[in-house]
Amino acid sequence: MPLSCSQLSVLYGSRKALNSFNIDLKAGEVRALIGPNGSGKSTALQALSGLIVPREGRVEINGKPAKLMSRRTIAKQMAFLPQQPSAPDEMTVEQLVRQGRYPHVGLFRSYNSHDELAIEWALESTGLTALADRSLLELSGGERQRAWISAALAQEAQILLLDEPTSFLDIGFQVEVLNLVHRLSRERGVTIIMAIHDINQAISVSDRISLLEKGQLLFDGEPNALAESGLIEKVFRVKGNFVRITPESRPHFDIELARMPGARI
Amino acid sequence: MTMSAPVQRPSLIAPLFALLALMVLVFLAAVFLGVADLPATDVAAVMAGHGSDQAKSIILDIRLPRIVTGILAGIHFAVAGLLLQTITRNPLADPSIMGISQGATLAVTIFLLFAVYIYDPGSNTLAVLPVAWLPAIGTVGGIMAGGIIYLLAFRLDLGPLRITLCGIAIGAVLHAAAIGLIAGWGSARIEILLEWLSGSLYARSWNHVLFLLPFTVAGLAVLPILRRSIDLLRFDPPVARSFGLSYRKQLSVVLLLSCALAASAVGAVGPIIFVGLVVPHLARFLAGKRFALVLPFTVALGAFIVTLGDLLGRLLGQTEEIPIGVITAVFGVPVLIALLRKIP
């Protein structure tokens, strides 16, 4: 089991942002983490990555308790891309991506050909090779987002945590990121968990889906089962139907724009 | 989308050599020019190992130690400024904003206050007061201030903003305490204190060099080891940590190093303001995208600017020389404003 947690609870003040959260990721799977705003998706990812200390529960990375690992050991096995990260302005794309090699080179070792290859590969996978020497300030929002994904890729971690990686991207780059996620899992066996807002994208790209509401895990299973559960309508307080565009395709959530009584406006 | 154009790397060597050449030039100027009007041939003779006793004494006992002290102190201030700006992620951070200068000032003030009772000054107070102790006392005071800031920030969960706020608050308290003490007494102590406070290289001897050198050597030796941590400390803590940085540990090491460098320099030459603030900006501006150059540029420019500033102060003021702290402040402000306009 590359990444798992049991009975994870996180408190912000007196509010339980995450309540007895369990998850088990299989090697090479793509897991989508969905839920309304404030349902605890980011909190869950941060707790899984060890960036916040849970009140209760434990996280295990490759069967070992994360609590006992150094940040560097964790970073070799797991890369985490937070929401809207910020970097020093004058840093170039290549310099940002290079930081992803820190867990491997540490303080003393110099960069060898493998490190340079990893950086090259990370840049290429995100289509940034031509922009490598641009400073981050000169990039568009989408390019900057891809630069951060590239930095996470340069870590060459077998576990990847992405917090809304498609936000602020146009539909073309959204698809590119999702394709990249799929390729990483199928070709490199990378285990990926990502928070994502678009339910149809979550269904189409992931092997399993976890649904959170108010810090509670409501559902954990395959996309088909989620479509049949009727939970999406309830949790997001919307009306819609799951339809199949072709008989083989995954269910597609077709939303009705008229809102249910009591819906948030 | 994927074009693999060979990336053109700008040369790192040329700008460093240019700076080095400038430094040598200023160093030679500082050795050859001075209030005591020594002919250049005499200076050259001393440099070659002979020359008259008087020339030897002026060059070897007065000018050289003063220049070397300035170089070391300049490096200390500049590097400490760079480190503090990095860990606080605040472009305005420097030793004085972090309470280190104020800690040194208060320690020196208290020391001078009590030294009078211990040493029982005669008619010539200035000569009797134990000025030789000032560097050590100032260093201890600066490091203690840094320690207090560190502990406070640590209790509040170490972060860039908290360190800055603690630094400013502690600095204000220490400064007020020192001013309060000064207001309470008069006499020669004020003269010593004011001279020290303005940041001066006047009458600095080889003892000051020996005092600073261990800090400089240790600091410059660990900087290459810390360079990757320093890069990562400029990110948000969660990002730096997910890149694998032990944030608290590395932040503590860098803060300790900057405190030691700044405090020892303040102790030896007084708070030379603006060097710690301006030099890192100047280095970043000159380095541009050549990130690896920021650190060497900071070291070189720190040494260069203090040497140049002191030379100017000596030449402009003649016998009533202008303290280096005044020079750096007067010239530092326009440079800073010019740089700020370039910063996006």
Chai-1 contact restraints between the chains, C-beta under 6 A:
chainA,res_idxA,chainB,res_idxB,connection_type,confidence,min_distance_angstrom,max_distance_angstrom,comment,restraint_id
A,S49,B,S242,contact,1.0,0.0,6.0,A-B,restraint_1
A,L51,B,P238,contact,1.0,0.0,6.0,A-B,restraint_2
A,L51,B,R241,contact,1.0,0.0,6.0,A-B,restraint_3
A,R71,B,R241,contact,1.0,0.0,6.0,A-B,restraint_4
A,R71,B,G244,contact,1.0,0.0,6.0,A-B,restraint_5
A,R71,B,S246,contact,1.0,0.0,6.0,A-B,restraint_6
A,R72,B,G244,contact,1.0,0.0,6.0,A-B,restraint_7
A,A75,B,G244,contact,1.0,0.0,6.0,A-B,restraint_8
A,F80,B,S242,contact,1.0,0.0,6.0,A-B,restraint_9
A,P82,B,P238,contact,1.0,0.0,6.0,A-B,restraint_10
A,P85,B,V239,contact,1.0,0.0,6.0,A-B,restraint_11
A,S86,B,D236,contact,1.0,0.0,6.0,A-B,restraint_12
A,P88,B,R234,contact,1.0,0.0,6.0,A-B,restraint_13
A,T92,B,K289,contact,1.0,0.0,6.0,A-B,restraint_14
A,Q95,B,F291,contact,1.0,0.0,6.0,A-B,restraint_15
A,Q99,B,F243,contact,1.0,0.0,6.0,A-B,restraint_16
A,Y102,B,R228,contact,1.0,0.0,6.0,A-B,restraint_17
A,Y102,B,F243,contact,1.0,0.0,6.0,A-B,restraint_18
A,Y102,B,G244,contact,1.0,0.0,6.0,A-B,restraint_19
A,P103,B,G244,contact,1.0,0.0,6.0,A-B,restraint_20
A,L107,B,I225,contact,1.0,0.0,6.0,A-B,restraint_21
A,L107,B,R228,contact,1.0,0.0,6.0,A-B,restraint_22
A,E124,B,T2,contact,1.0,0.0,6.0,A-B,restraint_23
A,G127,B,M1,contact,1.0,0.0,6.0,A-B,restraint_24
A,T129,B,T2,contact,1.0,0.0,6.0,A-B,restraint_25
A,T129,B,M3,contact,1.0,0.0,6.0,A-B,restraint_26
A,T129,B,S4,contact,1.0,0.0,6.0,A-B,restraint_27
A,A130,B,M3,contact,1.0,0.0,6.0,A-B,restraint_28
A,A132,B,V7,contact,1.0,0.0,6.0,A-B,restraint_29
A,D133,B,V7,contact,1.0,0.0,6.0,A-B,restraint_30
